[in-house]
Amino acid sequence: PDIGSAASWTSTMGDAAETGFSRLDEIDTGSIGRLGLAFAVDLPDEVTLEATPVAADGMIWFTGAHARTYALDGTTGKLLWTHDPETWKFNPSKLTLNFAASRGLAWHDGKVFIAAFDGRLIALDAKTGKRLWATETLARDSLQFVTGAPYVVKDMVVLGQSGVDMG
């Protein structure tokens, strides 16, 4: 089988095998000198960006603080939609740990999957940002949090929780 990602980069390390490798060959020693900044996006209210963006179908998605999700046009950089999982409203007790990191999301079959800090796994329509479903993976009073990116493996979405400094 081919190793690495082709035109789409659908998870944190590009593909399910986490190779971090792209099979695309448009950039090589002859073309690298022509690379430059295609666009920049201003996110004035954002406080932490730790996630590797994913890309598919001409769009780019990434998460910011508390899994706020951004969708961009992959050619122009135009912000198309944002989604706030509203941890502050759903389970405000999770905000006692002042660690807003989200380390990414996954794309599969027209859906974006995010893990909210409070433990919810949320599926969004990749084109519109509309919430398709959400499920709780932690008890609301759990001392665990979710900061890692979900992964899609065949027909399952997988994510893990951690307790960080909370035991």
C-alpha beads as a LAMMPS data file, in Angstrom:
LAMMPS data file: protein, C-alpha beads

167 atoms
166 bonds

1 atom types
1 bond types

-500.0 500.0 xlo xhi
-500.0 500.0 ylo yhi
-500.0 500.0 zlo zhi

Masses

1 110.0

Atoms # bond

1 1 1 0.000 0.000 0.000
2 1 1 0.998 3.603 -0.493
3 1 1 2.546 5.235 2.545
4 1 1 1.588 8.758 3.537
5 1 1 -1.103 11.197 2.514
6 1 1 -1.993 12.201 -1.002
7 1 1 -4.074 15.303 -1.797
8 1 1 -5.862 15.248 1.563
9 1 1 -4.302 15.543 5.028
10 1 1 -7.138 14.117 7.123
11 1 1 -5.686 13.694 10.605
12 1 1 -3.081 15.213 12.888
13 1 1 -0.169 13.374 11.264
14 1 1 -1.703 13.244 7.796
15 1 1 -3.016 9.719 7.654
16 1 1 -4.247 6.953 9.949
17 1 1 -0.724 5.526 10.188
18 1 1 0.561 8.908 11.470
19 1 1 3.387 8.924 8.938
20 1 1 3.579 12.725 8.706
21 1 1 4.515 12.148 5.059
22 1 1 2.935 13.568 1.915
23 1 1 3.198 11.703 -1.396
24 1 1 2.658 14.959 -3.278
25 1 1 5.633 15.862 -5.435
26 1 1 4.987 19.417 -6.652
27 1 1 7.557 20.745 -4.184
28 1 1 11.087 19.601 -4.889
29 1 1 14.578 21.083 -5.038
30 1 1 13.689 22.895 -8.279
31 1 1 10.475 24.515 -7.027
32 1 1 11.159 25.198 -3.343
33 1 1 12.603 28.650 -4.061
34 1 1 9.230 29.781 -5.437
35 1 1 7.327 29.021 -2.232
36 1 1 5.822 31.910 -0.334
37 1 1 2.975 32.885 1.943
38 1 1 -0.361 32.166 0.257
39 1 1 -2.532 33.794 2.952
40 1 1 -2.683 34.669 6.637
41 1 1 -5.686 34.558 8.940
42 1 1 -6.204 36.951 11.842
43 1 1 -7.872 35.347 14.877
44 1 1 -7.814 38.180 17.448
45 1 1 -9.738 36.333 20.183
46 1 1 -7.743 33.113 19.934
47 1 1 -5.363 32.262 22.783
48 1 1 -3.839 28.929 21.799
49 1 1 -3.195 27.215 18.487
50 1 1 -1.493 23.850 18.947
51 1 1 -3.264 21.746 16.357
52 1 1 -1.958 20.618 13.001
53 1 1 -4.479 21.706 10.360
54 1 1 -6.204 19.064 8.253
55 1 1 -7.173 19.546 4.623
56 1 1 -9.581 17.867 2.210
57 1 1 -11.993 18.864 -0.530
58 1 1 -10.388 22.305 -0.947
59 1 1 -10.883 23.264 2.697
60 1 1 -8.658 23.544 5.782
61 1 1 -9.837 22.965 9.372
62 1 1 -8.072 23.430 12.693
63 1 1 -8.902 23.826 16.360
64 1 1 -8.004 26.546 18.809
65 1 1 -8.694 27.046 22.508
66 1 1 -11.202 24.610 24.017
67 1 1 -11.665 22.950 20.580
68 1 1 -13.141 26.019 18.902
69 1 1 -13.068 24.913 15.273
70 1 1 -12.209 27.011 12.232
71 1 1 -12.868 26.213 8.570
72 1 1 -11.049 28.039 5.779
73 1 1 -11.185 28.060 2.020
74 1 1 -7.965 26.255 1.142
75 1 1 -7.159 28.572 -1.754
76 1 1 -7.979 32.024 -0.398
77 1 1 -7.798 31.537 3.372
78 1 1 -11.253 33.046 3.760
79 1 1 -12.813 32.059 7.088
80 1 1 -15.915 30.038 6.160
81 1 1 -17.268 29.098 9.582
82 1 1 -16.376 28.606 13.223
83 1 1 -17.832 26.278 15.822
84 1 1 -17.625 26.802 19.576
85 1 1 -18.396 23.640 21.591
86 1 1 -19.392 25.970 24.451
87 1 1 -17.677 24.109 27.253
88 1 1 -18.276 27.228 29.360
89 1 1 -22.019 26.557 29.027
90 1 1 -22.145 22.753 28.788
91 1 1 -19.839 21.922 31.698
92 1 1 -18.275 25.043 33.257
93 1 1 -16.570 23.013 35.991
94 1 1 -14.114 21.787 33.339
95 1 1 -12.777 25.318 33.007
96 1 1 -11.212 25.178 36.468
97 1 1 -8.124 23.759 34.799
98 1 1 -6.709 26.735 32.958
99 1 1 -5.373 24.722 30.042
100 1 1 -7.275 25.488 26.881
101 1 1 -5.264 23.378 24.433
102 1 1 -6.839 21.352 21.683
103 1 1 -4.456 19.251 19.672
104 1 1 -6.538 18.763 16.588
105 1 1 -9.398 17.144 14.804
106 1 1 -10.049 14.490 12.207
107 1 1 -11.848 14.571 8.854
108 1 1 -13.680 11.640 7.290
109 1 1 -16.349 11.359 4.624
110 1 1 -17.498 14.987 4.735
111 1 1 -17.446 15.233 8.517
112 1 1 -15.080 16.918 10.975
113 1 1 -14.707 15.264 14.383
114 1 1 -13.609 17.309 17.370
115 1 1 -13.022 16.432 21.008
116 1 1 -14.289 19.111 23.365
117 1 1 -12.225 19.791 26.482
118 1 1 -15.132 18.527 28.609
119 1 1 -15.023 15.089 26.965
120 1 1 -17.704 15.372 24.317
121 1 1 -17.007 13.909 20.897
122 1 1 -18.700 16.115 18.312
123 1 1 -19.310 15.556 14.599
124 1 1 -19.703 18.591 12.360
125 1 1 -20.658 18.866 8.719
126 1 1 -17.310 19.751 7.138
127 1 1 -18.763 22.212 4.615
128 1 1 -21.180 24.110 6.870
129 1 1 -20.020 23.558 10.461
130 1 1 -23.494 22.358 11.442
131 1 1 -23.404 20.041 14.451
132 1 1 -24.502 16.571 13.350
133 1 1 -24.211 14.821 16.706
134 1 1 -22.425 14.899 20.035
135 1 1 -21.834 12.248 22.664
136 1 1 -20.346 12.423 26.138
137 1 1 -17.301 10.233 26.679
138 1 1 -16.727 11.271 30.308
139 1 1 -18.959 11.610 33.332
140 1 1 -19.629 15.286 33.953
141 1 1 -17.964 15.132 37.366
142 1 1 -14.911 13.233 36.072
143 1 1 -11.491 14.733 36.747
144 1 1 -10.446 13.811 33.216
145 1 1 -10.257 16.109 30.199
146 1 1 -9.784 15.692 26.468
147 1 1 -7.140 17.723 24.677
148 1 1 -5.992 15.205 22.063
149 1 1 -7.213 14.850 18.517
150 1 1 -9.679 12.126 17.607
151 1 1 -8.754 9.588 14.946
152 1 1 -10.928 7.806 12.424
153 1 1 -10.170 4.101 12.057
154 1 1 -12.379 2.401 9.462
155 1 1 -15.917 3.225 10.676
156 1 1 -14.981 4.278 14.226
157 1 1 -13.897 7.557 15.773
158 1 1 -11.377 6.992 18.554
159 1 1 -10.194 9.405 21.241
160 1 1 -8.571 9.222 24.642
161 1 1 -8.931 11.111 27.903
162 1 1 -6.410 12.160 30.475
163 1 1 -6.358 13.354 34.037
164 1 1 -3.291 15.555 33.635
165 1 1 -2.461 16.893 37.087
166 1 1 -5.777 15.821 38.570
167 1 1 -4.887 12.250 39.527

Bonds

1 1 1 2
2 1 2 3
3 1 3 4
4 1 4 5
5 1 5 6
6 1 6 7
7 1 7 8
8 1 8 9
9 1 9 10
10 1 10 11
11 1 11 12
12 1 12 13
13 1 13 14
14 1 14 15
15 1 15 16
16 1 16 17
17 1 17 18
18 1 18 19
19 1 19 20
20 1 20 21
21 1 21 22
22 1 22 23
23 1 23 24
24 1 24 25
25 1 25 26
26 1 26 27
27 1 27 28
28 1 28 29
29 1 29 30
30 1 30 31
31 1 31 32
32 1 32 33
33 1 33 34
34 1 34 35
35 1 35 36
36 1 36 37
37 1 37 38
38 1 38 39
39 1 39 40
40 1 40 41
41 1 41 42
42 1 42 43
43 1 43 44
44 1 44 45
45 1 45 46
46 1 46 47
47 1 47 48
48 1 48 49
49 1 49 50
50 1 50 51
51 1 51 52
52 1 52 53
53 1 53 54
54 1 54 55
55 1 55 56
56 1 56 57
57 1 57 58
58 1 58 59
59 1 59 60
60 1 60 61
61 1 61 62
62 1 62 63
63 1 63 64
64 1 64 65
65 1 65 66
66 1 66 67
67 1 67 68
68 1 68 69
69 1 69 70
70 1 70 71
71 1 71 72
72 1 72 73
73 1 73 74
74 1 74 75
75 1 75 76
76 1 76 77
77 1 77 78
78 1 78 79
79 1 79 80
80 1 80 81
81 1 81 82
82 1 82 83
83 1 83 84
84 1 84 85
85 1 85 86
86 1 86 87
87 1 87 88
88 1 88 89
89 1 89 90
90 1 90 91
91 1 91 92
92 1 92 93
93 1 93 94
94 1 94 95
95 1 95 96
96 1 96 97
97 1 97 98
98 1 98 99
99 1 99 100
100 1 100 101
101 1 101 102
102 1 102 103
103 1 103 104
104 1 104 105
105 1 105 106
106 1 106 107
107 1 107 108
108 1 108 109
109 1 109 110
110 1 110 111
111 1 111 112
112 1 112 113
113 1 113 114
114 1 114 115
115 1 115 116
116 1 116 117
117 1 117 118
118 1 118 119
119 1 119 120
120 1 120 121
121 1 121 122
122 1 122 123
123 1 123 124
124 1 124 125
125 1 125 126
126 1 126 127
127 1 127 128
128 1 128 129
129 1 129 130
130 1 130 131
131 1 131 132
132 1 132 133
133 1 133 134
134 1 134 135
135 1 135 136
136 1 136 137
137 1 137 138
138 1 138 139
139 1 139 140
140 1 140 141
141 1 141 142
142 1 142 143
143 1 143 144
144 1 144 145
145 1 145 146
146 1 146 147
147 1 147 148
148 1 148 149
149 1 149 150
150 1 150 151
151 1 151 152
152 1 152 153
153 1 153 154
154 1 154 155
155 1 155 156
156 1 156 157
157 1 157 158
158 1 158 159
159 1 159 160
160 1 160 161
161 1 161 162
162 1 162 163
163 1 163 164
164 1 164 165
165 1 165 166
166 1 166 167
